[in-house]
Amino acid sequence: MKKIIVSNRIHYIGANDRRKALFENNWPLPQGVAYNSYLISDDKSILIDTLEFGSKDDYIDEIEAILQGKPLDFLVVNHMEPDHSSMIGLLLRVFPSMKIIGNNKTFKILEAYYKLNPGQFFEVSDGQELDLGYHKLKFVMTPWVHWPETMMTYDMTDKVLFSCDAFGSFGTLDGGVFDDEIDFETRYEGEMLRYYSNIVGKYSNMVQKALAKLDGVPVKFVCPSHGPVWRKDPMKVISLYDKWSKYESEPGVVIVFASMYGNTEKMADYIARLIAEKGEKNIIIHDVSKTHVSYILRDIWKYGSLILGSCAYNAGMHPMMAQLCHELEVAAPKNKRYSLFGSYSWSGGGLKMLESFSSKMSWQLAEKPVEVLGIPDHDKMEGFISIADKLI
Ligand code: FEO
């Protein structure tokens, strides 16, 4: 690989994973994912986060080529999740005297995962500093972004923030590593929001706390553990995460339906047309049985209005809609105006279950739901006029 320098003596040594189909064995990766790792070769050398095991077979060679015979003095474990920590064992075989930097929560989880010698642990607390020679690092505790032990490492010399999962994105780095080398809006913004809403969004209040800690701290580089590295406009990614973690949405309506034989789908198309006639241009319809929940969750996070519709299924809602509702309950996007609809053939249950779900969300009901028996012909759709009126 060509050397990739972030700033003085700071090397990017990450890996692209184009083989993994599902992140955390759950979230699709059609554009892959990058695991970012950074090596600072200073008077003291330090590696900031590792990679997922097996994602880069020449990782150790690359570290040795940069260190040129010097030992690796430290490894910072900003976050213990194995996509960043599972190369520790291999590193210790090559650099057995390496100290592992983490906080009091890190080591508990590290010991649960790996057989490590606690004598190698170097515990740091919030605000603690470490002098490497040219670079002076500070460790900042940012719990629950995205596990309880998560922290960030800040280089006070060159103003570099190693933020781990925060400011990360799905998507491999295809040649372009830095924000000024990529078409962010086309290639990454959607995947970044999908990553945020799927992985980090549940902890949005903790993201806000982390951002408050960074307030006023000069940042010239944002080096996350997934996705692009920011050097031209680091405030852009910080602002995006700020917006998403404050649940600020854009004008637009997401309509999600679950339909067995097409009747509930017709209702979705009907309400979408009414909304379009009101002048709304951002309308997205998702068939929950066809589109993976991760994309639907992303679009719901993005737009301010939401309509959910389900046919009745075994006296409840359709199982695919139930899965979406479960993910919504977990991630808990806020500040939504919503309505519901359903269809049934005899005793119903789809809409009732959607109502029970939505009562647990802190959303604002725009207008009462519509429920249709059998085929949704024109006479049965009047209620949708009022939903379109109130939602827009
Ligand atoms: Fe990229 Fe929470 O691990």
Residues whose N, C-alpha, C, O or C-beta is under 5 A from the ligand:
A	BS01	FEO	E81 D83 H146 D165
